[in-house]
Amino acid sequence: MNPMKIVSKPADGSDRTLEFAWLHEHGASLRGYWVALLKNELLASGRKLECVLEEVRARGLESKALVHRIAE
């Protein structure tokens, strides 16, 4: 199993403050879900990572979105 790496600032230098604020404010209502966020906008959510990634790719935002699973 590969250990997960947690970063507060991606290699591209983008600021994730708005995404983390969104998770803090809304995360409790989506426990057990994968979410894709860009700034303070929820791009996609679902129980299956593949479905969330598909939605993000369809919008052309896969390199910009923060994808995160909210623990149950």
PyMOL Python script that loads the backbone (N, CA, C, O; Angstrom):
from pymol import cmd

cmd.read_pdbstr("""\
ATOM      1  N   MET A   1       0.852  -1.178   0.000  1.00  0.00           N
ATOM      2  CA  MET A   1       0.000   0.000   0.000  1.00  0.00           C
ATOM      3  C   MET A   1       0.895   1.238   0.000  1.00  0.00           C
ATOM      4  O   MET A   1       1.875   1.313   0.741  1.00  0.00           O
ATOM      5  N   ASN A   2       0.543   2.193  -0.834  1.00  0.00           N
ATOM      6  CA  ASN A   2       1.297   3.437  -0.900  1.00  0.00           C
ATOM      7  C   ASN A   2       0.789   4.413   0.146  1.00  0.00           C
ATOM      8  O   ASN A   2      -0.421   4.605   0.273  1.00  0.00           O
ATOM      9  N   PRO A   3       1.688   5.034   0.898  1.00  0.00           N
ATOM     10  CA  PRO A   3       1.232   6.036   1.871  1.00  0.00           C
ATOM     11  C   PRO A   3       0.728   7.271   1.131  1.00  0.00           C
ATOM     12  O   PRO A   3       1.267   7.657   0.093  1.00  0.00           O
ATOM     13  N   MET A   4      -0.307   7.876   1.682  1.00  0.00           N
ATOM     14  CA  MET A   4      -0.853   9.084   1.064  1.00  0.00           C
ATOM     15  C   MET A   4      -0.004  10.271   1.454  1.00  0.00           C
ATOM     16  O   MET A   4       0.522  10.338   2.565  1.00  0.00           O
ATOM     17  N   LYS A   5       0.123  11.192   0.549  1.00  0.00           N
ATOM     18  CA  LYS A   5       0.866  12.411   0.806  1.00  0.00           C
ATOM     19  C   LYS A   5      -0.131  13.543   0.968  1.00  0.00           C
ATOM     20  O   LYS A   5      -0.990  13.742   0.109  1.00  0.00           O
ATOM     21  N   ILE A   6      -0.027  14.273   2.042  1.00  0.00           N
ATOM     22  CA  ILE A   6      -0.930  15.385   2.310  1.00  0.00           C
ATOM     23  C   ILE A   6      -0.170  16.679   2.064  1.00  0.00           C
ATOM     24  O   ILE A   6       0.897  16.906   2.634  1.00  0.00           O
ATOM     25  N   VAL A   7      -0.726  17.512   1.219  1.00  0.00           N
ATOM     26  CA  VAL A   7      -0.092  18.797   0.932  1.00  0.00           C
ATOM     27  C   VAL A   7      -1.115  19.902   1.099  1.00  0.00           C
ATOM     28  O   VAL A   7      -2.280  19.742   0.736  1.00  0.00           O
ATOM     29  N   SER A   8      -0.680  21.011   1.643  1.00  0.00           N
ATOM     30  CA  SER A   8      -1.589  22.147   1.784  1.00  0.00           C
ATOM     31  C   SER A   8      -1.475  23.089   0.599  1.00  0.00           C
ATOM     32  O   SER A   8      -2.351  23.922   0.366  1.00  0.00           O
ATOM     33  N   LYS A   9      -0.388  22.952  -0.147  1.00  0.00           N
ATOM     34  CA  LYS A   9      -0.188  23.782  -1.321  1.00  0.00           C
ATOM     35  C   LYS A   9       0.377  22.911  -2.429  1.00  0.00           C
ATOM     36  O   LYS A   9       1.478  22.381  -2.288  1.00  0.00           O
ATOM     37  N   PRO A  10      -0.352  22.749  -3.533  1.00  0.00           N
ATOM     38  CA  PRO A  10       0.122  21.909  -4.622  1.00  0.00           C
ATOM     39  C   PRO A  10       1.422  22.431  -5.226  1.00  0.00           C
ATOM     40  O   PRO A  10       1.810  23.579  -5.009  1.00  0.00           O
ATOM     41  N   ALA A  11       2.078  21.573  -5.979  1.00  0.00           N
ATOM     42  CA  ALA A  11       3.350  21.920  -6.605  1.00  0.00           C
ATOM     43  C   ALA A  11       3.234  23.130  -7.520  1.00  0.00           C
ATOM     44  O   ALA A  11       4.212  23.849  -7.726  1.00  0.00           O
ATOM     45  N   ASP A  12       2.039  23.361  -8.072  1.00  0.00           N
ATOM     46  CA  ASP A  12       1.888  24.506  -8.972  1.00  0.00           C
ATOM     47  C   ASP A  12       1.748  25.825  -8.214  1.00  0.00           C
ATOM     48  O   ASP A  12       1.644  26.885  -8.831  1.00  0.00           O
ATOM     49  N   GLY A  13       1.744  25.766  -6.879  1.00  0.00           N
ATOM     50  CA  GLY A  13       1.700  26.978  -6.071  1.00  0.00           C
ATOM     51  C   GLY A  13       0.314  27.544  -5.836  1.00  0.00           C
ATOM     52  O   GLY A  13       0.183  28.606  -5.226  1.00  0.00           O
ATOM     53  N   SER A  14      -0.735  26.857  -6.308  1.00  0.00           N
ATOM     54  CA  SER A  14      -2.089  27.382  -6.109  1.00  0.00           C
ATOM     55  C   SER A  14      -2.477  27.324  -4.629  1.00  0.00           C
ATOM     56  O   SER A  14      -2.034  26.452  -3.882  1.00  0.00           O
ATOM     57  N   ASP A  15      -3.299  28.259  -4.243  1.00  0.00           N
ATOM     58  CA  ASP A  15      -3.756  28.373  -2.861  1.00  0.00           C
ATOM     59  C   ASP A  15      -5.062  27.594  -2.710  1.00  0.00           C
ATOM     60  O   ASP A  15      -5.993  27.814  -3.485  1.00  0.00           O
ATOM     61  N   ARG A  16      -5.151  26.704  -1.748  1.00  0.00           N
ATOM     62  CA  ARG A  16      -6.343  25.876  -1.529  1.00  0.00           C
ATOM     63  C   ARG A  16      -7.177  26.350  -0.335  1.00  0.00           C
ATOM     64  O   ARG A  16      -8.002  25.595   0.180  1.00  0.00           O
ATOM     65  N   THR A  17      -6.974  27.565   0.096  1.00  0.00           N
ATOM     66  CA  THR A  17      -7.695  28.093   1.252  1.00  0.00           C
ATOM     67  C   THR A  17      -9.211  28.000   1.070  1.00  0.00           C
ATOM     68  O   THR A  17      -9.920  27.591   1.989  1.00  0.00           O
ATOM     69  N   LEU A  18      -9.704  28.371  -0.090  1.00  0.00           N
ATOM     70  CA  LEU A  18     -11.156  28.351  -0.321  1.00  0.00           C
ATOM     71  C   LEU A  18     -11.701  26.927  -0.319  1.00  0.00           C
ATOM     72  O   LEU A  18     -12.793  26.684   0.194  1.00  0.00           O
ATOM     73  N   GLU A  19     -10.952  25.983  -0.888  1.00  0.00           N
ATOM     74  CA  GLU A  19     -11.394  24.594  -0.892  1.00  0.00           C
ATOM     75  C   GLU A  19     -11.461  24.036   0.528  1.00  0.00           C
ATOM     76  O   GLU A  19     -12.424  23.355   0.883  1.00  0.00           O
ATOM     77  N   PHE A  20     -10.438  24.323   1.343  1.00  0.00           N
ATOM     78  CA  PHE A  20     -10.440  23.835   2.717  1.00  0.00           C
ATOM     79  C   PHE A  20     -11.549  24.494   3.540  1.00  0.00           C
ATOM     80  O   PHE A  20     -12.133  23.853   4.413  1.00  0.00           O
ATOM     81  N   ALA A  21     -11.838  25.749   3.271  1.00  0.00           N
ATOM     82  CA  ALA A  21     -12.948  26.430   3.956  1.00  0.00           C
ATOM     83  C   ALA A  21     -14.277  25.772   3.579  1.00  0.00           C
ATOM     84  O   ALA A  21     -15.142  25.583   4.434  1.00  0.00           O
ATOM     85  N   TRP A  22     -14.439  25.420   2.289  1.00  0.00           N
ATOM     86  CA  TRP A  22     -15.663  24.750   1.842  1.00  0.00           C
ATOM     87  C   TRP A  22     -15.806  23.412   2.563  1.00  0.00           C
ATOM     88  O   TRP A  22     -16.886  23.080   3.053  1.00  0.00           O
ATOM     89  N   LEU A  23     -14.723  22.647   2.627  1.00  0.00           N
ATOM     90  CA  LEU A  23     -14.766  21.353   3.320  1.00  0.00           C
ATOM     91  C   LEU A  23     -15.149  21.524   4.787  1.00  0.00           C
ATOM     92  O   LEU A  23     -15.941  20.745   5.318  1.00  0.00           O
ATOM     93  N   HIS A  24     -14.599  22.522   5.431  1.00  0.00           N
ATOM     94  CA  HIS A  24     -14.907  22.774   6.845  1.00  0.00           C
ATOM     95  C   HIS A  24     -16.387  23.123   7.028  1.00  0.00           C
ATOM     96  O   HIS A  24     -17.024  22.675   7.982  1.00  0.00           O
ATOM     97  N   GLU A  25     -16.920  23.916   6.118  1.00  0.00           N
ATOM     98  CA  GLU A  25     -18.311  24.373   6.239  1.00  0.00           C
ATOM     99  C   GLU A  25     -19.334  23.321   5.808  1.00  0.00           C
ATOM    100  O   GLU A  25     -20.388  23.203   6.432  1.00  0.00           O
ATOM    101  N   HIS A  26     -19.045  22.563   4.764  1.00  0.00           N
ATOM    102  CA  HIS A  26     -20.042  21.670   4.171  1.00  0.00           C
ATOM    103  C   HIS A  26     -19.716  20.185   4.287  1.00  0.00           C
ATOM    104  O   HIS A  26     -20.565  19.346   3.986  1.00  0.00           O
ATOM    105  N   GLY A  27     -18.521  19.851   4.711  1.00  0.00           N
ATOM    106  CA  GLY A  27     -18.069  18.468   4.702  1.00  0.00           C
ATOM    107  C   GLY A  27     -18.931  17.498   5.484  1.00  0.00           C
ATOM    108  O   GLY A  27     -19.093  16.352   5.066  1.00  0.00           O
ATOM    109  N   ALA A  28     -19.480  17.918   6.594  1.00  0.00           N
ATOM    110  CA  ALA A  28     -20.266  17.013   7.439  1.00  0.00           C
ATOM    111  C   ALA A  28     -21.475  16.443   6.701  1.00  0.00           C
ATOM    112  O   ALA A  28     -21.911  15.331   6.999  1.00  0.00           O
ATOM    113  N   SER A  29     -22.014  17.183   5.756  1.00  0.00           N
ATOM    114  CA  SER A  29     -23.200  16.710   5.041  1.00  0.00           C
ATOM    115  C   SER A  29     -22.853  15.726   3.914  1.00  0.00           C
ATOM    116  O   SER A  29     -23.748  15.148   3.297  1.00  0.00           O
ATOM    117  N   LEU A  30     -21.567  15.540   3.651  1.00  0.00           N
ATOM    118  CA  LEU A  30     -21.138  14.647   2.565  1.00  0.00           C
ATOM    119  C   LEU A  30     -20.177  13.569   3.056  1.00  0.00           C
ATOM    120  O   LEU A  30     -19.298  13.128   2.316  1.00  0.00           O
ATOM    121  N   ARG A  31     -20.347  13.154   4.285  1.00  0.00           N
ATOM    122  CA  ARG A  31     -19.467  12.107   4.840  1.00  0.00           C
ATOM    123  C   ARG A  31     -19.583  10.832   4.009  1.00  0.00           C
ATOM    124  O   ARG A  31     -20.680  10.386   3.673  1.00  0.00           O
ATOM    125  N   GLY A  32     -18.413  10.252   3.685  1.00  0.00           N
ATOM    126  CA  GLY A  32     -18.380   9.042   2.891  1.00  0.00           C
ATOM    127  C   GLY A  32     -18.381   9.292   1.390  1.00  0.00           C
ATOM    128  O   GLY A  32     -18.335   8.344   0.606  1.00  0.00           O
ATOM    129  N   TYR A  33     -18.433  10.544   0.985  1.00  0.00           N
ATOM    130  CA  TYR A  33     -18.464  10.899  -0.434  1.00  0.00           C
ATOM    131  C   TYR A  33     -17.099  11.412  -0.898  1.00  0.00           C
ATOM    132  O   TYR A  33     -16.305  11.935  -0.116  1.00  0.00           O
ATOM    133  N   TRP A  34     -16.860  11.242  -2.187  1.00  0.00           N
ATOM    134  CA  TRP A  34     -15.761  11.910  -2.864  1.00  0.00           C
ATOM    135  C   TRP A  34     -16.304  13.238  -3.346  1.00  0.00           C
ATOM    136  O   TRP A  34     -17.435  13.313  -3.825  1.00  0.00           O
ATOM    137  N   VAL A  35     -15.504  14.287  -3.223  1.00  0.00           N
ATOM    138  CA  VAL A  35     -15.903  15.595  -3.731  1.00  0.00           C
ATOM    139  C   VAL A  35     -14.780  16.155  -4.593  1.00  0.00           C
ATOM    140  O   VAL A  35     -13.603  15.872  -4.367  1.00  0.00           O
ATOM    141  N   ALA A  36     -15.156  16.938  -5.566  1.00  0.00           N
ATOM    142  CA  ALA A  36     -14.202  17.675  -6.391  1.00  0.00           C
ATOM    143  C   ALA A  36     -14.547  19.145  -6.239  1.00  0.00           C
ATOM    144  O   ALA A  36     -15.681  19.556  -6.485  1.00  0.00           O
ATOM    145  N   LEU A  37     -13.564  19.931  -5.833  1.00  0.00           N
ATOM    146  CA  LEU A  37     -13.783  21.344  -5.556  1.00  0.00           C
ATOM    147  C   LEU A  37     -12.828  22.201  -6.368  1.00  0.00           C
ATOM    148  O   LEU A  37     -11.706  21.796  -6.672  1.00  0.00           O
ATOM    149  N   LEU A  38     -13.290  23.380  -6.710  1.00  0.00           N
ATOM    150  CA  LEU A  38     -12.436  24.395  -7.302  1.00  0.00           C
ATOM    151  C   LEU A  38     -12.832  25.705  -6.652  1.00  0.00           C
ATOM    152  O   LEU A  38     -13.934  26.217  -6.847  1.00  0.00           O
ATOM    153  N   LYS A  39     -11.910  26.226  -5.883  1.00  0.00           N
ATOM    154  CA  LYS A  39     -12.164  27.398  -5.036  1.00  0.00           C
ATOM    155  C   LYS A  39     -13.329  27.060  -4.105  1.00  0.00           C
ATOM    156  O   LYS A  39     -13.236  26.088  -3.355  1.00  0.00           O
ATOM    157  N   ASN A  40     -14.411  27.818  -4.123  1.00  0.00           N
ATOM    158  CA  ASN A  40     -15.533  27.515  -3.228  1.00  0.00           C
ATOM    159  C   ASN A  40     -16.704  26.886  -3.972  1.00  0.00           C
ATOM    160  O   ASN A  40     -17.851  26.997  -3.540  1.00  0.00           O
ATOM    161  N   GLU A  41     -16.415  26.226  -5.092  1.00  0.00           N
ATOM    162  CA  GLU A  41     -17.459  25.587  -5.894  1.00  0.00           C
ATOM    163  C   GLU A  41     -17.317  24.065  -5.861  1.00  0.00           C
ATOM    164  O   GLU A  41     -16.234  23.522  -6.080  1.00  0.00           O
ATOM    165  N   LEU A  42     -18.419  23.400  -5.585  1.00  0.00           N
ATOM    166  CA  LEU A  42     -18.472  21.945  -5.655  1.00  0.00           C
ATOM    167  C   LEU A  42     -18.693  21.568  -7.110  1.00  0.00           C
ATOM    168  O   LEU A  42     -19.741  21.868  -7.681  1.00  0.00           O
ATOM    169  N   LEU A  43     -17.709  20.913  -7.708  1.00  0.00           N
ATOM    170  CA  LEU A  43     -17.799  20.520  -9.108  1.00  0.00           C
ATOM    171  C   LEU A  43     -18.533  19.202  -9.272  1.00  0.00           C
ATOM    172  O   LEU A  43     -19.305  19.024 -10.215  1.00  0.00           O
ATOM    173  N   ALA A  44     -18.290  18.277  -8.348  1.00  0.00           N
ATOM    174  CA  ALA A  44     -18.896  16.944  -8.431  1.00  0.00           C
ATOM    175  C   ALA A  44     -18.800  16.279  -7.071  1.00  0.00           C
ATOM    176  O   ALA A  44     -17.928  16.606  -6.265  1.00  0.00           O
ATOM    177  N   SER A  45     -19.708  15.338  -6.823  1.00  0.00           N
ATOM    178  CA  SER A  45     -19.644  14.533  -5.603  1.00  0.00           C
ATOM    179  C   SER A  45     -20.280  13.181  -5.883  1.00  0.00           C
ATOM    180  O   SER A  45     -21.155  13.058  -6.740  1.00  0.00           O
ATOM    181  N   GLY A  46     -19.834  12.176  -5.155  1.00  0.00           N
ATOM    182  CA  GLY A  46     -20.397  10.851  -5.331  1.00  0.00           C
ATOM    183  C   GLY A  46     -19.683   9.830  -4.477  1.00  0.00           C
ATOM    184  O   GLY A  46     -18.615  10.102  -3.930  1.00  0.00           O
ATOM    185  N   ARG A  47     -20.270   8.661  -4.363  1.00  0.00           N
ATOM    186  CA  ARG A  47     -19.689   7.579  -3.569  1.00  0.00           C
ATOM    187  C   ARG A  47     -18.510   6.912  -4.276  1.00  0.00           C
ATOM    188  O   ARG A  47     -17.652   6.310  -3.632  1.00  0.00           O
ATOM    189  N   LYS A  48     -18.474   7.025  -5.617  1.00  0.00           N
ATOM    190  CA  LYS A  48     -17.415   6.375  -6.390  1.00  0.00           C
ATOM    191  C   LYS A  48     -16.473   7.414  -6.983  1.00  0.00           C
ATOM    192  O   LYS A  48     -16.899   8.347  -7.664  1.00  0.00           O
ATOM    193  N   LEU A  49     -15.192   7.236  -6.711  1.00  0.00           N
ATOM    194  CA  LEU A  49     -14.179   8.149  -7.221  1.00  0.00           C
ATOM    195  C   LEU A  49     -14.234   8.253  -8.742  1.00  0.00           C
ATOM    196  O   LEU A  49     -14.124   9.345  -9.298  1.00  0.00           O
ATOM    197  N   GLU A  50     -14.404   7.127  -9.406  1.00  0.00           N
ATOM    198  CA  GLU A  50     -14.404   7.121 -10.871  1.00  0.00           C
ATOM    199  C   GLU A  50     -15.471   8.056 -11.444  1.00  0.00           C
ATOM    200  O   GLU A  50     -15.227   8.748 -12.433  1.00  0.00           O
ATOM    201  N   CYS A  51     -16.638   8.075 -10.830  1.00  0.00           N
ATOM    202  CA  CYS A  51     -17.732   8.931 -11.307  1.00  0.00           C
ATOM    203  C   CYS A  51     -17.401  10.409 -11.117  1.00  0.00           C
ATOM    204  O   CYS A  51     -17.679  11.234 -11.988  1.00  0.00           O
ATOM    205  N   VAL A  52     -16.808  10.733  -9.976  1.00  0.00           N
ATOM    206  CA  VAL A  52     -16.434  12.124  -9.705  1.00  0.00           C
ATOM    207  C   VAL A  52     -15.360  12.569 -10.694  1.00  0.00           C
ATOM    208  O   VAL A  52     -15.442  13.665 -11.249  1.00  0.00           O
ATOM    209  N   LEU A  53     -14.355  11.722 -10.915  1.00  0.00           N
ATOM    210  CA  LEU A  53     -13.294  12.070 -11.853  1.00  0.00           C
ATOM    211  C   LEU A  53     -13.830  12.233 -13.271  1.00  0.00           C
ATOM    212  O   LEU A  53     -13.373  13.102 -14.013  1.00  0.00           O
ATOM    213  N   GLU A  54     -14.779  11.416 -13.641  1.00  0.00           N
ATOM    214  CA  GLU A  54     -15.387  11.513 -14.971  1.00  0.00           C
ATOM    215  C   GLU A  54     -16.067  12.869 -15.166  1.00  0.00           C
ATOM    216  O   GLU A  54     -15.931  13.496 -16.217  1.00  0.00           O
ATOM    217  N   GLU A  55     -16.793  13.310 -14.151  1.00  0.00           N
ATOM    218  CA  GLU A  55     -17.465  14.613 -14.230  1.00  0.00           C
ATOM    219  C   GLU A  55     -16.459  15.755 -14.328  1.00  0.00           C
ATOM    220  O   GLU A  55     -16.650  16.699 -15.095  1.00  0.00           O
ATOM    221  N   VAL A  56     -15.389  15.659 -13.546  1.00  0.00           N
ATOM    222  CA  VAL A  56     -14.367  16.709 -13.552  1.00  0.00           C
ATOM    223  C   VAL A  56     -13.658  16.750 -14.902  1.00  0.00           C
ATOM    224  O   VAL A  56     -13.402  17.825 -15.446  1.00  0.00           O
ATOM    225  N   ARG A  57     -13.345  15.580 -15.434  1.00  0.00           N
ATOM    226  CA  ARG A  57     -12.691  15.521 -16.757  1.00  0.00           C
ATOM    227  C   ARG A  57     -13.599  16.098 -17.846  1.00  0.00           C
ATOM    228  O   ARG A  57     -13.127  16.788 -18.750  1.00  0.00           O
ATOM    229  N   ALA A  58     -14.887  15.818 -17.760  1.00  0.00           N
ATOM    230  CA  ALA A  58     -15.836  16.325 -18.751  1.00  0.00           C
ATOM    231  C   ALA A  58     -15.869  17.854 -18.761  1.00  0.00           C
ATOM    232  O   ALA A  58     -16.159  18.472 -19.785  1.00  0.00           O
ATOM    233  N   ARG A  59     -15.572  18.446 -17.624  1.00  0.00           N
ATOM    234  CA  ARG A  59     -15.540  19.911 -17.521  1.00  0.00           C
ATOM    235  C   ARG A  59     -14.163  20.480 -17.837  1.00  0.00           C
ATOM    236  O   ARG A  59     -13.975  21.697 -17.857  1.00  0.00           O
ATOM    237  N   GLY A  60     -13.191  19.585 -18.086  1.00  0.00           N
ATOM    238  CA  GLY A  60     -11.837  20.022 -18.421  1.00  0.00           C
ATOM    239  C   GLY A  60     -11.069  20.618 -17.264  1.00  0.00           C
ATOM    240  O   GLY A  60     -10.188  21.456 -17.458  1.00  0.00           O
ATOM    241  N   LEU A  61     -11.407  20.180 -16.043  1.00  0.00           N
ATOM    242  CA  LEU A  61     -10.799  20.784 -14.848  1.00  0.00           C
ATOM    243  C   LEU A  61      -9.968  19.802 -14.026  1.00  0.00           C
ATOM    244  O   LEU A  61      -9.666  20.078 -12.865  1.00  0.00           O
ATOM    245  N   GLU A  62      -9.593  18.655 -14.609  1.00  0.00           N
ATOM    246  CA  GLU A  62      -8.904  17.634 -13.824  1.00  0.00           C
ATOM    247  C   GLU A  62      -7.568  18.105 -13.254  1.00  0.00           C
ATOM    248  O   GLU A  62      -7.147  17.616 -12.206  1.00  0.00           O
ATOM    249  N   SER A  63      -6.907  19.025 -13.908  1.00  0.00           N
ATOM    250  CA  SER A  63      -5.615  19.476 -13.389  1.00  0.00           C
ATOM    251  C   SER A  63      -5.762  20.602 -12.367  1.00  0.00           C
ATOM    252  O   SER A  63      -4.787  20.959 -11.707  1.00  0.00           O
ATOM    253  N   LYS A  64      -6.952  21.162 -12.225  1.00  0.00           N
ATOM    254  CA  LYS A  64      -7.170  22.284 -11.313  1.00  0.00           C
ATOM    255  C   LYS A  64      -7.952  21.914 -10.064  1.00  0.00           C
ATOM    256  O   LYS A  64      -7.785  22.549  -9.023  1.00  0.00           O
ATOM    257  N   ALA A  65      -8.796  20.908 -10.146  1.00  0.00           N
ATOM    258  CA  ALA A  65      -9.705  20.580  -9.046  1.00  0.00           C
ATOM    259  C   ALA A  65      -8.986  19.871  -7.892  1.00  0.00           C
ATOM    260  O   ALA A  65      -8.015  19.143  -8.095  1.00  0.00           O
ATOM    261  N   LEU A  66      -9.481  20.102  -6.710  1.00  0.00           N
ATOM    262  CA  LEU A  66      -9.060  19.351  -5.530  1.00  0.00           C
ATOM    263  C   LEU A  66     -10.065  18.217  -5.376  1.00  0.00           C
ATOM    264  O   LEU A  66     -11.264  18.461  -5.248  1.00  0.00           O
ATOM    265  N   VAL A  67      -9.576  16.968  -5.388  1.00  0.00           N
ATOM    266  CA  VAL A  67     -10.444  15.809  -5.219  1.00  0.00           C
ATOM    267  C   VAL A  67     -10.120  15.216  -3.859  1.00  0.00           C
ATOM    268  O   VAL A  67      -8.959  14.975  -3.530  1.00  0.00           O
ATOM    269  N   HIS A  68     -11.166  14.986  -3.072  1.00  0.00           N
ATOM    270  CA  HIS A  68     -10.981  14.592  -1.669  1.00  0.00           C
ATOM    271  C   HIS A  68     -12.116  13.677  -1.234  1.00  0.00           C
ATOM    272  O   HIS A  68     -13.266  13.876  -1.626  1.00  0.00           O
ATOM    273  N   ARG A  69     -11.797  12.683  -0.430  1.00  0.00           N
ATOM    274  CA  ARG A  69     -12.840  11.830   0.146  1.00  0.00           C
ATOM    275  C   ARG A  69     -13.062  12.270   1.586  1.00  0.00           C
ATOM    276  O   ARG A  69     -12.118  12.369   2.370  1.00  0.00           O
ATOM    277  N   ILE A  70     -14.307  12.529   1.920  1.00  0.00           N
ATOM    278  CA  ILE A  70     -14.669  12.962   3.264  1.00  0.00           C
ATOM    279  C   ILE A  70     -14.938  11.724   4.099  1.00  0.00           C
ATOM    280  O   ILE A  70     -15.807  10.922   3.756  1.00  0.00           O
ATOM    281  N   ALA A  71     -14.211  11.562   5.178  1.00  0.00           N
ATOM    282  CA  ALA A  71     -14.338  10.376   6.021  1.00  0.00           C
ATOM    283  C   ALA A  71     -15.735  10.293   6.638  1.00  0.00           C
ATOM    284  O   ALA A  71     -16.386  11.301   6.911  1.00  0.00           O
ATOM    285  N   GLU A  72     -16.166   9.044   6.845  1.00  0.00           N
ATOM    286  CA  GLU A  72     -17.491   8.811   7.455  1.00  0.00           C
ATOM    287  C   GLU A  72     -17.447   9.020   8.933  1.00  0.00           C
ATOM    288  O   GLU A  72     -18.465   8.869   9.608  1.00  0.00           O
TER     289      GLU A  72
END
""", "prot")
cmd.dss("prot")
cmd.show_as("cartoon", "prot")
cmd.util.cbc("prot")
cmd.orient("prot")
